[in-house]
Amino acid sequence: MDNKKLLGKRIKEIRKQKNLTQEQLAELIQIETGSLSAIESGRHFPSLPTLEKISATLDVELKQLFEFNHLVTAEKMKDSIRQNIDSLSNEKLAFIYQFVESFK
């Protein structure tokens, strides 16, 4: 899933936790409801000023809008690791090996 979609899902998730509708949040951050819908669905990436308004209105730090690892399933994470492992240099592969071994 691309970052625009993940960001949109994260904004939607936090908005719902705060019991706000799209219409309410859009009004509070002074954008059209359709624009917020496009952001939440991952069709559009918001500008920095819009992101700042969203984070302030939802009462979260800006960086929290980008904390969406929990939105990616474990299986997708494993698939991504498998796909990328072959392209790593020996040095990076050794680093990852040591990192993984440290959790045993």
Secondary structure by P-SEA (a helix, b strand, c coil): ccaaaaaaaaaaaaaaaacccaaaaaaaacccaaaaaaaaaccccccaaaaaaaaaaacccccccccccccccaaaaaaaaaaccccccaaaaaaaaaaaaaac
